[in-house]
Amino acid sequence: MVRPPLPNDCIVIQALAHEIWPEAYASILSPAQLAYMLDKFYALEALQQQMVGGQQFLLLEEDHVAQGFAAYQLDYTPGVTQLHKLYVRTAQQHKGWGSTLLEAIEQRAIQSGQHTLRLNVNRFNNAQFFYQKKGFQTVETIDISIGEGYFMEDFVMEKQLL
């Protein structure tokens, strides 16, 4: 089941990120950068600020246990929905849940009249191949400074919705 988070679900999202990220990024990021990014993006205050700033979160649950989450922002730029986050517990991957979350976001974007779904994915993350299978194309390669000398080395990918 995919649902919007309840007020105290920030702690659930934070716990999922702290479980998923070390496995997902162990071969890509140094332990120091991983810790820095988790603190920067998944501290409870940071999650609350993201929600106030327009990010809409979704939780994916099975038997009332959170297995993954996503965050997106409608009209990030006019007509474009930005997919900020999409993560599923490593042990629960390959069950179609990433697709379930992505489809829920696509439907919300289409219903809101958005023409494009955009995301950034680390250039060394195998998730890029998942997005390619889902119809996304790489439109740009960027390096984003996030402080402390760290960069997000990303592909920007887009999928046309309408």
N, C-alpha and C positions, 0 to 999 in steps of 0.2 A: 504494500500500500504506500502511495506517495501522498504526503500531506504537508501543509505549511507548519512551521514550528510553533509551539506554544511558548509563552513568555520565558519559562525556565529551560527551554531546549538549547539555549546557547551553551550550557555546560555539556550537553550531549554532543553537540557539534564539535566542541573543543576536544572532548574525549576521543571522538572518532578521528579527528585530525591527528591527534597525538599517537593514535594507534596506526593509522594508515600511512602518514607521511614518512616515518623512518624506513618503512619497507619500500614505499614507492620511489623514494629519492636517495636511498643508500648508495647507489652506484653513480649518482649524478652530482650530489651536493656533499660538501664536507660536513662533518658533524657540527662544526661551529656555525656554518651558514644555515644548516637545517634548524638548529636551535633558535637562531636569530629570526628566521622566517616564521617559525611556529609562534614565537612570541609576538612578532610584529602583526601577523594576520589572524591569529587564533586566541589571543588573550581575550577574556570575556569582554573587556571594554572595547577592544578592536572589533569584535563581532557585533556588539551593540551599535557601534558607530557605523559599521557597514550597513546594518539594517536601517538605521535612521537616514543614511545617505542614499537609500534607494535600492539596495540589493535585496532581492526577495529570495528567501531560502526555502528549500524543500527537504524533507526527511523521507528516506525510504525505509520502511519497516517490514519485518516479517515476524509474525506472531508477537507484535508489540515490542520488538527489539530492533533498535535502529541499526541498519546495516550499511547505510550510506547517506550522502547528502549532496546537494547542489545549491548554487547561488547564481542568480542572473539579475540583469537590470534592463528593463524595458526602456526604449528611447535613450540608450547610453549616448548615442548620437541620433539625430532624427531618423526614424525608421529602422534603427539597428538595435537589436538586443545583444547585450554582452553576456556571455557565459563566463562567470568568474571562477566557479568551482564545480567540480563533479568528481566525487570520490566514493568508492565502494570498498568495504573491507576486503583485504586481499584474499582471505579464505572464501569469500562469497562471490568472487569475480567469475566471469564466464557463465553466469546464470541469466544473463540478459537484463540485469538490473541497471547497468549503466545506460543501456538503450531505453529502459523504462523512464529513467530520470530525464534523459535527453528528449525523448518524445513528449514528456509532460511540459518541458520548457518550450519546445517548438510549438505545441498547441497553444500555450499561453501567449506566445509571441504572435502567432498568426491571428488569434482572436483579438489581439490589440492592434492589428493592422501593420505589424512590422514586416519588412521585406527581407531582412538579412539577420542571420544569427552569426555572431563573431566570437572568437575565443583566442586566447593565447595559450600555447602549450610549449613546455620546455623542449628545445630542439633535440635533446637526448632522451626524451621520455617516449617509451613505446606507445603511449596513449595516442600519439599523433596518427598511428595506423588505424586505431579504432575510429577516430574522427574522419579519416579519409574514407573508410568503409561506409560511413554515415553520410557521405556526400560533401564533406568539407574540402576546400582547396586552400593551399597555402598562398597568401597574397603578399606577405611581407616577412622579412627576417629582422628582428630588433633585439637590442640589448637595453635593458631598463635598469638604471641604477636604483638600488633600494636602500642605500646607506651602508655604512661600515665597510665600504669598498666592495660590496657584493652586487652582483648583477643577476637579473633574470634574463637568460639567453633563450629567447622564444621565437617560435613561428607564430604569426598571426594567421588564423585560418577563418574562412567564411563559408557559409552555406546560404544560398538564396532560398527564401521561403515562399515567395509569391510569384 
